[in-house]
Amino acid sequence: MSILSVANVSYSYEGTKKLIFENVNVDFEKGKIYSIIGKSGAGKTSLLSLIAGLDNCKDGNILYNDKSLNSIDKDNYRAKDIGVIFQGYNLLNNTSALENILLSMNISGVVVDDKKAYALELLNKVGIDNETAKRKVLKLSGGEQQRVAIARALSHNPDIIIADEPTGNLDNETESEILTILEQLAHKENKCIIIVTHSTKVAQFADETWGLTKGQLIFIKEHKETK
Ligand SMILES: Nc1ncnc2c1ncn2[C@@H]1O[C@H](COP(=O)(O)OP(=O)(O)OP(=O)(O)O)[C@@H](O)[C@H]1O
């Protein structure tokens, strides 16, 4: 059963006539990685914003566990059910990696016995050791910042993680390491991972690839060899 369904969604920005996409349909399941590719300006980030509940569908519906996002508490959905990894990380630069995670946990209302130990555990899981965790984000490398962004997206243990160009500015080796983390989250921890990317390598790494072109979302490929 799909955890998230995009059903007949059409979208244009407020005050504009241009339809960014039209009648988009796609079902996302837990335990799988999906990639969405498409030219710059095709509407990939706009689609992720709708999925993340940051914007409302005007036509059609986005369903989380069969319930329309328009009918559920979107703040709660964003705080508990979905984790977002933005292009450019969107971390608080003057704050330590650890504090970034703790702040996010507080905003989401995460309840655990020892918040600091839990945050460090998440950071360790994505390859950030305790010493690095105490460093300000602006003193971390791009790859390290991306790991912190992943740990932050995981901090409220969401079912769905969406990532906009998660390996955009990273070297090949770091890109592979980040992809391995995302793969384990999908295949070992049963998360649903949706990645928007320009990278062929990232696209091929996914279990399914979809393409957004001329307002249509088209199924491109299932990558059985990655399983
Ligand atoms: N707030 C906005 N108001 C009006 N138009 C917008 C807004 N944000 C984006 N657009 C337009 O919507 C279209 C889709 O943009 P979007 O950012 O979703 O594309 P994208 O596929 O993610 O591109 P890229 O790969 O370059 O990040 C573009 O033509 C863009 O100019």
PDBQT file of the ligand as one rigid body, heavy atoms in Angstrom, charges set to zero:
ROOT
HETATM    1  N1  LIG A 301       7.202  31.489  -5.989  1.00  0.00    +0.000 N 
HETATM    2  C1  LIG A 301       7.081  31.381  -7.302  1.00  0.00    +0.000 A 
HETATM    3  N2  LIG A 301       6.217  32.174  -8.001  1.00  0.00    +0.000 NA
HETATM    4  C2  LIG A 301       6.069  32.058  -9.329  1.00  0.00    +0.000 A 
HETATM    5  N3  LIG A 301       6.755  31.154 -10.083  1.00  0.00    +0.000 NA
HETATM    6  C3  LIG A 301       7.628  30.348  -9.451  1.00  0.00    +0.000 A 
HETATM    7  C4  LIG A 301       7.848  30.408  -8.032  1.00  0.00    +0.000 A 
HETATM    8  N4  LIG A 301       8.769  29.475  -7.697  1.00  0.00    +0.000 NA
HETATM    9  C5  LIG A 301       9.123  28.870  -8.847  1.00  0.00    +0.000 A 
HETATM   10  N5  LIG A 301       8.440  29.372  -9.895  1.00  0.00    +0.000 N 
HETATM   11  C6  LIG A 301       8.524  28.954 -11.301  1.00  0.00    +0.000 C 
HETATM   12  O1  LIG A 301       8.003  27.628 -11.370  1.00  0.00    +0.000 OA
HETATM   13  C7  LIG A 301       8.732  26.860 -12.322  1.00  0.00    +0.000 C 
HETATM   14  C8  LIG A 301       9.212  25.573 -11.651  1.00  0.00    +0.000 C 
HETATM   15  O2  LIG A 301      10.190  25.904 -10.683  1.00  0.00    +0.000 OA
HETATM   16  P1  LIG A 301      10.889  24.789  -9.772  1.00  0.00    +0.000 P 
HETATM   17  O3  LIG A 301      11.796  25.475  -8.829  1.00  0.00    +0.000 OA
HETATM   18  O4  LIG A 301       9.843  23.906  -9.215  1.00  0.00    +0.000 OA
HETATM   19  O5  LIG A 301      11.719  23.984 -10.879  1.00  0.00    +0.000 OA
HETATM   20  P2  LIG A 301      12.847  22.869 -10.682  1.00  0.00    +0.000 P 
HETATM   21  O6  LIG A 301      12.512  21.774 -11.644  1.00  0.00    +0.000 OA
HETATM   22  O7  LIG A 301      12.965  22.472  -9.263  1.00  0.00    +0.000 OA
HETATM   23  O8  LIG A 301      14.144  23.652 -11.147  1.00  0.00    +0.000 OA
HETATM   24  P3  LIG A 301      15.693  23.508 -10.716  1.00  0.00    +0.000 P 
HETATM   25  O9  LIG A 301      16.132  22.158 -11.223  1.00  0.00    +0.000 OA
HETATM   26  O10 LIG A 301      16.349  24.629 -11.456  1.00  0.00    +0.000 OA
HETATM   27  O11 LIG A 301      15.780  23.631  -9.231  1.00  0.00    +0.000 OA
HETATM   28  C9  LIG A 301       9.847  27.739 -12.838  1.00  0.00    +0.000 C 
HETATM   29  O12 LIG A 301       9.420  28.293 -14.078  1.00  0.00    +0.000 OA
HETATM   30  C10 LIG A 301       9.951  28.840 -11.781  1.00  0.00    +0.000 C 
HETATM   31  O13 LIG A 301      10.380  30.060 -12.358  1.00  0.00    +0.000 OA
ENDROOT
TORSDOF 0
